[in-house]
Amino acid sequence: MNEENTKMTSNMAIRAVVDGVLEIMGDNGAKILFRNIGMERLFDNPPEYNLEPCITVPEQAKIYDEVVHLVGLNGAIGIWRRLGYTNLRYADEIGHILDYFKDLPDPNERFLKGMELFVAASGKGRLIAKESGPVDFDCFDCLLCHEYTSDRPMCAVYAGVMTYIADWAYGKGKYIGTEISCKGKGDDTCYFTLMEK
């Protein structure tokens, strides 16, 4: 069996998705989404904010794919960005995942630690160090664009995640997470960096 088909994502990552979908799509929209993919259990009994395994990565992809089925690809891209930001906000505000790093004096180090935690909790991608400044995120195993083609980068969940962590590390509004290459466009990988606003 393919390792990607059995790779697990954490309770925290999925609970943040459930809470984010509920906030963005409302109670009825969230119920419809999870019912449509046969995962009502996640909506009815959301997992705890911890790093225990929850569902497989392909099962997680079904959540994001269903957003496309409900609102179309263009609408989904906007919702995905907001979901990425909201997911991290919930994990931070409720799960307190970033509290361990809040006293680090260097904002680049805070951003690095926040992104390392995201990679560990989500089981996605890898961080790319640069000579200076914030790390980049290479999501070579992206679960968003695996079935789609687009003339523009589309994997906005990860851009939203990076933006939240940047707001937390550097102060709100200094950077925005930006996808600069996307498999959905035919690129080799989905690659993200921070751009100054």
C-alpha positions as CSV (number, residue, x, y, z in Angstrom):
1,M,0.0,0.0,0.0
2,N,1.2,3.5,-0.8
3,E,2.7,5.3,2.2
4,E,0.7,8.5,1.4
5,N,-2.5,6.5,1.6
6,T,-1.8,5.5,5.2
7,K,-0.1,8.7,6.5
8,M,-2.1,10.1,9.3
9,T,-2.9,13.7,10.2
10,S,-3.3,14.8,13.8
11,N,-6.4,15.4,15.9
12,M,-5.4,19.0,16.2
13,A,-5.1,19.6,12.5
14,I,-8.6,18.0,11.9
15,R,-10.2,19.7,14.8
16,A,-9.0,23.1,13.5
17,V,-10.4,22.2,10.1
18,V,-13.8,21.3,11.7
19,D,-13.9,24.5,13.7
20,G,-12.8,26.6,10.7
21,V,-15.4,25.0,8.3
22,L,-18.0,25.7,11.0
23,E,-17.0,29.3,11.3
24,I,-16.8,30.0,7.6
25,M,-19.6,27.9,6.2
26,G,-22.0,28.0,9.2
27,D,-23.7,25.1,11.0
28,N,-25.8,23.9,8.0
29,G,-22.9,24.3,5.5
30,A,-20.5,22.3,7.8
31,K,-23.1,19.6,8.3
32,I,-23.7,19.2,4.6
33,L,-20.0,19.1,3.9
34,F,-19.2,16.4,6.4
35,R,-22.3,14.4,5.6
36,N,-21.5,14.5,1.8
37,I,-18.1,12.9,2.5
38,G,-19.4,10.4,5.0
39,M,-17.5,11.9,8.0
40,E,-20.4,13.2,10.1
41,R,-18.5,11.8,13.1
42,L,-15.9,14.6,12.8
43,F,-18.7,17.2,12.9
44,D,-20.8,15.5,15.6
45,N,-17.9,14.6,17.8
46,P,-14.8,16.7,16.9
47,P,-11.4,15.4,18.0
48,E,-9.5,17.0,20.8
49,Y,-6.7,19.6,20.2
50,N,-3.8,17.2,20.6
51,L,-1.2,15.6,18.3
52,E,-2.7,12.0,18.4
53,P,-3.4,10.5,14.9
54,C,-6.9,11.2,13.6
55,I,-7.6,10.4,9.9
56,T,-5.5,9.6,6.9
57,V,-4.2,12.4,4.6
58,P,-6.4,11.2,1.7
59,E,-9.4,11.4,4.1
60,Q,-8.4,14.9,4.9
61,A,-8.2,15.8,1.2
62,K,-11.9,14.8,0.9
63,I,-12.7,17.7,3.2
64,Y,-11.0,20.2,0.9
65,D,-12.3,18.6,-2.2
66,E,-15.9,18.8,-1.0
67,V,-15.5,22.6,-0.6
68,V,-14.8,22.6,-4.4
69,H,-17.9,20.5,-5.0
70,L,-20.1,22.9,-3.0
71,V,-18.8,26.3,-4.2
72,G,-16.6,25.6,-7.3
73,L,-12.9,26.0,-7.6
74,N,-12.7,29.8,-7.6
75,G,-14.9,30.0,-4.5
76,A,-12.9,27.2,-2.9
77,I,-9.6,29.0,-3.3
78,G,-10.9,31.9,-1.2
79,I,-12.4,29.6,1.4
80,W,-9.2,27.5,1.5
81,R,-7.1,30.6,2.3
82,R,-9.4,31.6,5.1
83,L,-9.5,28.0,6.4
84,G,-5.7,27.9,6.6
85,Y,-5.6,31.1,8.6
86,T,-8.6,30.2,10.8
87,N,-7.3,26.6,11.4
88,L,-4.0,28.0,12.8
89,R,-5.9,30.7,14.8
90,Y,-8.0,28.0,16.5
91,A,-5.1,25.7,17.1
92,D,-3.3,28.7,18.7
93,E,-6.2,30.3,20.6
94,I,-7.8,27.0,21.8
95,G,-5.0,24.5,21.5
96,H,-2.3,27.0,22.7
97,I,0.2,25.4,20.3
98,L,2.3,28.5,19.8
99,D,2.6,29.4,23.5
100,Y,5.8,27.4,23.8
101,F,7.6,29.8,21.4
102,K,6.1,33.1,22.2
103,D,9.0,34.3,24.3
104,L,11.7,33.6,21.7
105,P,13.3,37.0,21.0
106,D,13.9,36.5,17.3
107,P,10.7,36.7,15.1
108,N,12.4,34.5,12.4
109,E,12.9,31.8,15.1
110,R,9.3,32.2,16.2
111,F,8.1,31.8,12.6
112,L,10.4,28.8,12.1
113,K,9.1,27.0,15.3
114,G,5.5,27.8,14.3
115,M,6.0,26.3,10.9
116,E,7.8,23.3,12.2
117,L,4.9,22.6,14.5
118,F,2.5,22.9,11.5
119,V,4.6,20.5,9.4
120,A,4.6,18.0,12.3
121,A,0.8,18.3,13.0
122,S,-0.3,18.2,9.4
123,G,2.2,15.7,8.1
124,K,2.7,17.8,5.0
125,G,5.7,19.3,3.2
126,R,9.1,20.5,4.4
127,L,10.7,23.8,5.4
128,I,13.4,25.3,3.3
129,A,15.9,27.5,5.0
130,K,17.3,30.6,3.3
131,E,20.4,32.7,4.1
132,S,18.3,35.2,6.0
133,G,14.7,35.9,6.8
134,P,11.8,33.5,7.2
135,V,11.9,29.9,6.0
136,D,9.9,28.9,2.9
137,F,7.5,25.9,2.8
138,D,7.7,23.3,0.1
139,C,4.5,21.3,-0.1
140,F,5.7,18.6,-2.5
141,D,2.9,16.3,-1.2
142,C,0.1,18.9,-1.5
143,L,-3.4,17.5,-1.0
144,L,-5.2,20.4,-2.5
145,C,-4.3,20.5,-6.2
146,H,-3.9,16.8,-6.8
147,E,-7.0,16.6,-9.0
148,Y,-7.2,20.1,-10.5
149,T,-5.5,22.2,-13.1
150,S,-5.4,26.0,-12.9
151,D,-3.7,28.9,-14.6
152,R,-2.8,30.3,-11.2
153,P,-1.5,29.0,-7.9
154,M,-4.5,27.5,-6.0
155,C,-3.3,25.8,-2.8
156,A,-4.4,28.7,-0.6
157,V,-4.8,26.7,2.7
158,Y,-1.0,26.7,3.1
159,A,-0.7,30.4,2.2
160,G,-3.3,31.1,4.9
161,V,-1.4,29.0,7.5
162,M,1.8,30.9,6.7
163,T,0.0,34.2,7.0
164,Y,-1.3,33.4,10.4
165,I,2.0,32.2,11.7
166,A,3.7,35.3,10.2
167,D,1.1,37.6,11.9
168,W,1.8,35.8,15.2
169,A,5.6,35.9,14.8
170,Y,6.2,39.3,13.2
171,G,3.1,41.3,14.0
172,K,-0.2,41.5,12.1
173,G,0.0,42.6,8.5
174,K,3.7,42.6,7.9
175,Y,3.8,39.5,5.6
176,I,1.4,37.5,3.5
177,G,1.9,33.8,2.6
178,T,2.2,33.5,-1.2
179,E,2.3,30.4,-3.4
180,I,4.9,30.9,-6.1
181,S,4.7,27.5,-7.8
182,C,1.8,25.0,-7.9
183,K,1.4,21.5,-9.2
184,G,-2.0,22.5,-10.4
185,K,-0.3,24.8,-12.9
186,G,2.1,22.1,-14.0
187,D,5.0,23.0,-11.7
188,D,7.0,20.3,-10.0
189,T,6.0,21.3,-6.4
190,C,3.7,23.7,-4.5
191,Y,6.1,26.2,-3.0
192,F,5.3,29.0,-0.6
193,T,7.1,32.1,0.7
194,L,6.4,35.2,2.7
195,M,6.0,38.4,0.8
196,E,6.0,41.8,2.5
197,K,2.6,43.5,2.3
